[in-house]
């Protein structure tokens, strides 16, 4: 690549969150992640107009994973491009793009088991209906290992980095190591103050892969994730900040793993604690956030450890990751 390809953050507000998408200013322009249904028209279009670009000219919609605040605007953005943009997502997270109901099923199978909210299913159903602009079939499914051409000499490589979700991916602008990871570098979490991932083993392996193999020169995050003192990183990190964020994410996962292991080995106990049955873990970690606030990362992660604990011994969970991030052989 002769010249660096510019990247522009595009932000749309949503409740407690800022939803960040990124515009890759290539000959065939790309948008990474799409916020919710209102984001393309209300956030992206005016932001692109301000830099002299048109949303109609976007030719690639690159989705880092399937969560509602990243794919919710995909159909609306696709429509604004005259349905000409290629919509790309990992095959494991594609059901979240195809079906609003998939988001409800994810809730019921994971964090919903602990929240004890009799209206939880109805609330998630209403949220999916409200903020997902449309169900759609992706135009390109990836596994990791693919290279996408954005015109001219601009190429983007796809790297599988499961953990936050099964189909999380990193998109890397080749030659300049600009890396888009969505929510796969959690540090201490975002608005909820706790890191969220469904597969702890894969999450840790993916962080190590990003640190040791991808080595971002520029790292773009889906939210302003927080340091230990609560101060947020921005969403555009340089090489030193990227390494720090990845190292901190690994350190945090290690502490959470230790607390979860202790809780599971002692036996889960139902109590009146809002963190039940993982109150011991919350106490050990000093976590005092509200675990009921969506997306409830505390229960999402604890359920991940519980699942792996029952599938393997804890030592096996830590020492023998069954997934290899990055390559096409992983799904």
Secondary structure per residue as TSV (DSSP state, phi and psi in degrees):
chain	resnum	aa	ss	phi	psi
A	1	X	-	360.0	124.4
A	2	X	-	-75.1	-48.3
A	3	X	S	-118.9	148.0
A	4	X	-	-64.4	137.3
A	5	X	-	-84.5	121.7
A	6	X	-	-65.7	147.3
A	7	X	E	-126.5	132.1
A	8	X	E	-123.8	125.8
A	9	X	E	-73.2	143.5
A	10	X	E	-126.7	117.1
A	11	X	E	-112.4	139.6
A	12	X	E	-130.2	132.8
A	13	X	E	-76.3	148.1
A	14	X	E	-157.1	100.2
A	15	X	T	56.4	-125.2
A	16	X	T	-79.3	-4.8
A	17	X	E	-112.1	148.6
A	18	X	E	-100.3	127.0
A	19	X	E	-96.3	117.1
A	20	X	E	-106.2	127.5
A	21	X	E	-116.6	167.2
A	22	X	E	-135.2	136.7
A	23	X	E	-101.6	118.2
A	24	X	E	-94.3	112.4
A	25	X	-	-85.5	68.6
A	26	X	S	-100.6	170.2
A	27	X	S	-53.6	-38.4
A	28	X	S	-108.7	93.2
A	29	X	-	-61.3	147.5
A	30	X	E	-126.5	147.5
A	31	X	E	-116.7	127.5
A	32	X	E	-97.4	116.4
A	33	X	-	67.3	153.7
A	34	X	-	-131.0	8.8
A	35	X	-	61.7	-145.8
A	36	X	S	-104.9	-176.5
A	37	X	T	-55.7	-34.8
A	38	X	T	-83.5	-12.5
A	39	X	H	-62.9	-44.7
A	40	X	I	-59.5	-47.2
A	41	X	I	-76.2	-39.5
A	42	X	I	-91.5	-26.3
A	43	X	I	-110.7	-54.1
A	44	X	I	-69.5	-49.9
A	45	X	H	-57.7	-50.6
A	46	X	H	-66.2	-34.3
A	47	X	H	-66.1	-40.4
A	48	X	H	-69.2	-39.5
A	49	X	H	-60.3	-35.5
A	50	X	H	-66.2	-24.2
A	51	X	T	-105.4	14.3
A	52	X	T	78.6	26.1
A	53	X	-	-120.6	161.1
A	54	X	-	-119.3	134.9
A	55	X	G	-64.4	-26.9
A	56	X	G	-63.4	-21.6
A	57	X	G	-89.1	-4.4
A	58	X	-	-63.1	130.6
A	59	X	-	-116.2	-10.1
A	60	X	E	-135.3	133.1
A	61	X	E	-118.3	106.5
A	62	X	E	-104.9	113.5
A	63	X	-	-100.9	121.9
A	64	X	S	-74.6	-28.0
A	65	X	-	-168.7	179.0
A	66	X	-	-95.5	6.9
A	67	X	-	-66.1	154.5
A	68	X	H	-56.9	-34.5
A	69	X	H	-86.6	5.0
A	70	X	H	-117.7	-29.7
A	71	X	H	-108.6	-7.3
A	72	X	T	-57.9	-33.3
A	73	X	T	-93.7	3.4
A	74	X	H	-61.4	-47.8
A	75	X	H	-63.5	-43.1
A	76	X	H	-62.7	-42.1
A	77	X	H	-66.5	-43.5
A	78	X	H	-56.7	-43.2
A	79	X	H	-61.5	-42.2
A	80	X	H	-66.2	-22.7
A	81	X	T	-87.7	9.2
A	82	X	T	71.1	25.3
A	83	X	T	60.9	27.0
A	84	X	-	-97.0	-18.4
A	85	X	S	-73.2	145.1
A	86	X	E	-80.7	129.3
A	87	X	E	-106.1	117.2
A	88	X	E	-116.0	132.0
A	89	X	E	-153.6	153.1
A	90	X	E	-66.6	143.4
A	91	X	T	-59.4	-30.1
A	92	X	T	-71.3	-26.5
A	93	X	T	-102.2	-1.5
A	94	X	H	-57.8	-34.6
A	95	X	H	-56.0	-28.7
A	96	X	H	-71.3	-22.7
A	97	X	H	-86.2	-33.9
A	98	X	H	-76.7	-27.4
A	99	X	-	-145.0	127.1
A	100	X	S	-63.6	-35.0
A	101	X	H	-62.4	-28.2
A	102	X	H	-59.8	-31.9
A	103	X	H	-69.9	-35.1
A	104	X	H	-69.3	-42.9
A	105	X	H	-62.9	-37.7
A	106	X	H	-61.6	-44.1
A	107	X	H	-59.9	-48.6
A	108	X	H	-65.5	-34.7
A	109	X	H	-78.3	-20.3
A	110	X	T	-119.1	-106.5
A	111	X	T	-60.2	-29.6
A	112	X	H	-61.1	-22.9
A	113	X	H	-67.4	-19.9
A	114	X	H	-111.2	-19.0
A	115	X	H	-75.1	-23.2
A	116	X	-	61.2	31.3
A	117	X	-	-98.9	110.2
A	118	X	T	-63.8	-18.5
A	119	X	T	-102.6	8.4
A	120	X	H	-58.6	-46.5
A	121	X	H	-61.7	-41.7
A	122	X	H	-66.0	-38.0
A	123	X	H	-66.2	-44.6
A	124	X	H	-67.6	-37.9
A	125	X	H	-60.3	-45.4
A	126	X	H	-63.7	-40.6
A	127	X	H	-64.4	-44.3
A	128	X	H	-61.8	-42.2
A	129	X	H	-65.9	-33.4
A	130	X	H	-79.6	-38.1
A	131	X	H	-113.1	-6.7
A	132	X	-	-93.0	118.7
A	133	X	-	-71.4	-21.5
A	134	X	-	175.0	148.4
A	135	X	-	-80.6	141.3
A	136	X	-	-156.6	157.1
A	137	X	-	-89.1	127.1
A	138	X	-	-62.8	150.8
A	139	X	S	-86.9	-17.9
A	140	X	E	-145.7	120.0
A	141	X	E	-95.7	137.6
A	142	X	E	-122.6	161.4
A	143	X	-	-119.4	-20.5
A	144	X	S	113.5	135.1
A	145	X	S	106.4	-9.0
A	146	X	-	-81.3	158.4
A	147	X	E	-123.3	128.2
A	148	X	E	-107.0	135.1
A	149	X	E	-97.5	121.2
A	150	X	-	-100.6	26.3
A	151	X	S	88.7	157.7
A	152	X	T	57.1	-132.8
A	153	X	T	-107.3	21.0
A	154	X	-	-92.3	118.9
A	155	X	E	-125.7	151.3
A	156	X	E	-125.6	125.8
A	157	X	E	-96.3	146.3
A	158	X	E	-105.9	128.7
A	159	X	E	-124.9	126.0
A	160	X	E	-74.7	122.8
A	161	X	-	-134.0	67.4
A	162	X	-	-65.7	163.9
A	163	X	S	141.5	-65.1
A	164	X	S	-59.1	-45.0
A	165	X	S	-137.8	165.8
A	166	X	T	-62.7	-30.8
A	167	X	T	-109.5	27.2
A	168	X	-	-67.0	138.8
A	169	X	E	-134.2	158.9
A	170	X	E	-109.8	137.1
A	171	X	E	-106.1	127.4
A	172	X	E	-120.4	120.8
A	173	X	E	-74.2	112.0
A	174	X	T	-64.8	143.0
A	175	X	T	90.7	-22.7
A	176	X	T	-126.7	-0.4
A	177	X	T	49.3	43.9
A	178	X	E	-84.8	118.9
A	179	X	E	-121.6	125.5
A	180	X	E	-108.8	118.0
A	181	X	E	-118.6	3.4
A	182	X	E	59.3	-118.8
A	183	X	T	-111.1	26.2
A	184	X	S	-90.1	-0.8
A	185	X	-	-123.2	93.3
A	186	X	-	-87.5	-20.4
A	187	X	T	47.5	-119.6
A	188	X	T	-97.8	16.0
A	189	X	-	93.4	174.7
A	190	X	S	-106.4	-119.7
A	191	X	T	-62.4	-29.3
A	192	X	T	-86.3	-9.2
A	193	X	S	70.8	24.2
A	194	X	S	-149.7	139.6
A	195	X	-	-73.9	142.6
A	196	X	-	-121.8	127.9
A	197	X	-	-159.4	144.6
A	198	X	S	-87.8	-21.3
A	199	X	-	-133.1	96.2
A	200	X	H	-60.2	-39.2
A	201	X	H	-63.2	-49.3
A	202	X	H	-65.9	-37.4
A	203	X	H	-59.7	-47.2
A	204	X	H	-65.2	-44.1
A	205	X	H	-62.2	-37.0
A	206	X	H	-69.2	-38.8
A	207	X	H	-61.4	-43.1
A	208	X	H	-65.2	-37.2
A	209	X	H	-64.3	-44.2
A	210	X	I	-61.8	-43.1
A	211	X	I	-67.2	-45.3
A	212	X	I	-93.6	-29.4
A	213	X	I	-108.4	-49.3
A	214	X	I	-76.9	-43.1
A	215	X	-	48.7	70.4
A	216	X	-	-58.7	135.2
A	217	X	S	-89.8	-30.5
A	218	X	E	-137.0	125.9
A	219	X	E	-118.8	128.9
A	220	X	E	-114.7	122.1
A	221	X	E	-104.9	151.1
A	222	X	S	-74.6	-20.3
A	223	X	S	-148.6	162.9
A	224	X	-	-77.2	86.4
A	225	X	-	-70.3	157.2
A	226	X	B	-109.4	148.1
A	227	X	-	-79.2	178.8
A	228	X	T	-61.6	-33.1
A	229	X	T	-84.6	5.1
A	230	X	S	90.6	-10.0
A	231	X	-	-74.5	138.6
A	232	X	B	-84.8	144.3
A	233	X	-	-68.9	158.5
A	234	X	-	-74.3	-170.9
A	235	X	S	-102.3	-1.7
A	236	X	E	-120.6	107.3
A	237	X	E	-110.9	140.3
A	238	X	E	-82.0	-177.1
A	239	X	H	-60.8	-43.4
A	240	X	H	-67.8	-42.9
A	241	X	H	-65.2	-37.7
A	242	X	H	-62.1	-46.2
A	243	X	H	-63.7	-40.3
A	244	X	H	-61.5	-45.5
A	245	X	H	-63.7	-39.7
A	246	X	H	-68.8	-43.7
A	247	X	H	-62.6	-42.9
A	248	X	H	-63.5	-38.9
A	249	X	H	-61.2	-41.4
A	250	X	H	-65.1	-41.9
A	251	X	H	-64.1	-42.4
A	252	X	H	-64.1	-44.7
A	253	X	H	-59.6	-38.2
A	254	X	H	-61.7	-41.7
A	255	X	H	-68.8	-41.9
A	256	X	H	-64.0	-40.7
A	257	X	H	-60.9	-43.4
A	258	X	H	-62.1	-44.0
A	259	X	H	-67.3	-41.4
A	260	X	H	-64.7	-41.5
A	261	X	H	-61.1	-45.7
A	262	X	H	-60.8	-40.7
A	263	X	H	-65.2	-43.7
A	264	X	H	-69.3	-38.5
A	265	X	H	-67.5	-32.8
A	266	X	H	-76.1	-18.0
A	267	X	-	98.2	129.3
A	268	X	-	-69.8	139.2
A	269	X	-	-129.3	126.7
A	270	X	-	-78.9	124.2
A	271	X	-	-134.9	-176.2
A	272	X	S	-88.9	7.5
A	273	X	S	-67.2	142.3
A	274	X	T	-65.1	-14.2
A	275	X	T	-96.2	0.9
A	276	X	T	-57.5	138.5
A	277	X	T	-93.3	21.2
A	278	X	-	-111.8	30.8
A	279	X	H	-60.4	-36.8
A	280	X	H	-60.2	-41.1
A	281	X	H	-63.8	-46.2
A	282	X	H	-60.2	-42.3
A	283	X	H	-65.0	-44.8
A	284	X	H	-62.9	-36.2
A	285	X	H	-85.2	-9.4
A	286	X	T	69.2	27.6
A	287	X	-	-85.0	122.5
A	288	X	-	-122.8	11.2
A	289	X	S	-70.7	167.9
A	290	X	-	-81.5	109.8
A	291	X	T	-76.5	-6.7
A	292	X	T	-89.3	-14.1
A	293	X	S	-71.7	127.3
A	294	X	T	-62.3	140.4
A	295	X	T	-90.6	19.6
A	296	X	-	51.0	55.7
A	297	X	H	-64.5	-27.2
A	298	X	H	-57.8	-51.3
A	299	X	H	-72.9	-32.1
A	300	X	H	-59.9	-49.1
A	301	X	H	-69.9	-43.4
A	302	X	H	-60.1	-39.2
A	303	X	H	-64.8	-35.6
A	304	X	H	-61.4	-44.6
A	305	X	H	-65.9	-40.2
A	306	X	H	-61.1	-43.9
A	307	X	H	-61.2	-46.4
A	308	X	H	-72.9	-30.4
A	309	X	H	-63.6	-39.6
A	310	X	H	-80.5	-20.7
A	311	X	H	-83.4	-28.0
A	312	X	S	-143.1	169.2
A	313	X	-	-73.2	157.8
A	314	X	H	-62.4	-37.8
A	315	X	H	-63.2	-36.4
A	316	X	H	-67.1	-40.3
A	317	X	H	-57.6	-43.7
A	318	X	H	-77.4	-33.4
A	319	X	H	-98.9	-9.9
A	320	X	-	-140.4	74.2
A	321	X	-	-63.6	126.7
A	322	X	S	-81.6	-4.5
A	323	X	-	-121.1	146.1
A	324	X	-	-116.5	108.2
A	325	X	S	-64.5	157.4
A	326	X	B	104.3	-52.9
A	327	X	S	-92.9	169.2
A	328	X	T	-71.8	-16.8
A	329	X	T	-72.2	-15.5
A	330	X	-	-94.8	141.3
A	331	X	-	-130.7	360.0
